[in-house]
Amino acid sequence: MAGLEVATGLFAGCPITDGSELCAESRSALHGALASISGDRSGVSDPIHQCMGEDLEVEVRLSREADDWVLNFAGSSGASPGFVNATAEASHAAAVSAVASALGLPGLPNAGLVEGFRSEFPEDCFLNAKLPLSVGWSVYGPAPAIDQAVRRALDAEPVSRRPVEIALQVAGCGRSGCPFPISPRRMEESRA
């Protein structure tokens, strides 16, 4: 797997002997739901607007390898300037949560859901950011796009989300589709 960063169940190892029925129930429900899925599945998100460069997208392929489910993000956009990047660990958590949500699994995210999943990211992917790249403080980060791509791979209904409200004034790029409502020119005019 040269050129890939692999994230696995970071909180894996939820032994049933510790009294954690939640982990055991989650693991059982997840594997029961995944048993009906056959073959490789792929999904691609809508573009993520990026004011500082090209728009980005998430591409995922879900496949089975032995006892693991593999979420491969090869084909996703490369690392980007600005605050839209995410770490492999954050991207892995978002992907596993998206699988559980898309399959309609109840309960809180826990180690029982994470076991058995492996996420693979290209080294230069915006879902696998490392210093000195900035990672997302932005509400327009990759988690919703990861969710969208995973849901498309699993043929699940999209989640309806209300538009994000920004608590601070952010200057957008002014291009069509920019989620930031204020262009730099309008920001300067409002200060005058």
N, C-alpha and C positions, 0 to 999 in steps of 0.2 A: 504494500500500500504506500509506495513512495509518493511523496507530494501530498499526502492527506494527513490532516489532524483528526484524530479519533477521540470522540467523547463517549464515555460509557456511563453506566449507572453510577453516578458520583455518590449517591446515597444508597447504593445497593448493599446487600448483606443485611437485610431486615429479617433476622432469623425468627421463625415461628415460635421458638422456645422462649422468646423474650416477652411473650404474652400479647404481642401485637396482632390482634385479630384483623385490624384494619388492613395491614399490609398483606396478610394472607388472602383476605377477601378481595382486595384490589387486584392482586396478582392473578387469582383464579378468574375473576370477571374479565380482566384484560385478555388473558390467553384464551378464554372461551370465545370472546368476541372476535379475536384475531384468527381463530381456527377456521372461520368461514371464508377467509380471504385467500384466494389462490392466485398464483402468478405475481409478476412484478406489477407495480402500480406507479404511475407518474403523475405529477401535477406541477403547474407553474402559476405563480402569483401574477396579479396585475402589476404594472410598473409602480415602483416606489419613487416618488418625485424627489430629486436631489438637486437643490439649488446650486451646489458647487461643482456639478459635473453631470455626467450621463445619468439618466434614470436607471434604477436598479430593479432586479427581479430575483425571486427565489424559485429555484427549480429543485424538486425532490423526487427521488425514486425510492419506493418502499419495496424491499425484497426480503426473502427469508434465507438465512444461511445457518444451517444446523439448528441450534436452539435459539438463535438470535434473530431479531428483526433489525434490519439495517435501513437507516434513513440516509441516503447518499445525496449530498447537495452539490455534486459536480454539475457544472452548468449554471450555477448561481453566479451573480455578478461579482466582480473582483472588489477588493478593498477600495474605499472611497474617501476622499477628503471630507471633513465635516464630522457631524455627530451621529451618523446613521449606522455606523458599524456596531457589531456585537461580538462578544467573546464566544468561543466554541461552547463553553459551559452554558451560557445564557441561551444560545441557539438550541442546544440539545434539550434543555428544560422546556423551552417553548414548543419544540417539535413533539416531545412526548406528551405534553399537556394537550396539544392539538389532536393527537391520535386518540387519547382518552375521551376528549370532548366530542370528536367526530363520531366515535363509536357509541356515544350516549352513556358512558360509564358514570355512575353517581359517585359522590364522595370527594374528599379532598385529595389533592396530589400528594403522593407519598412514595416511599421507597418501593412498595409493591408494584407501582406502575412503571418505575424506571428500570427495574431489573429486566434483562432480556432485550434491551434496546441498545443499539450502537449507532451513533451518528458520525458520518464521515464528511469532512469539509476540505476543499482544496486549500492549500497553504495561503494563497493570496485572496481568499474569499472574504467578502464583507461580513460574513457570518462567523468568521474565525479571526477577529482582529487581535493584534498584539501591539505592544508599545513599539513605536511612538504614535500609532494611530489612536485617534480619539474614539471612544465608544459612547453609545447613545444616552444622552440625557433627553433626547427628543421623543415626543409622543408619536413621531412618525418613524419610529424604529422598526426593525424587521419582524418583531413578534407577530403583528397582525398579518404580514405577508407570509410568514411561515405557516400560520394557521390556515390561511387561504390555500396555499399550495398543498398542504397535507389533506385538507378537506376535499380538494379537487382530485387528489390521488385516490381517495377512499370513496369518491362519489357521494360525499355527504353534503347536506344543505349548508350554505354559507351562514355565518353568524351575522345578524344585523347589528350594526354598531351605530350609535349616534355620533355625529361629527365631534371631533375632539375640540375642546375649548382650550385655548392657550392663555395661561395666566400672565404672560409677559409679552411685550411688544417685540415681534421678530420681523426683521426685514426679509421679505422674500425676494426672489430673483425677477419677478414680473412676468415670467413665461406663463403661457396658458396652462392651467392645471396646477399651478403652484398652490400648495395648501396654506402658505403663509400669506395672509391677506394684504399686507402692506409692502409695497415696493420700496426700495431705498429712496427713490425720488419723492414718493409721497411721505415717507418718514421725515425727510429733510424739510418738505413743505409744512408739515405739521409742527415742526420745531420753530419755524419762523414766526 
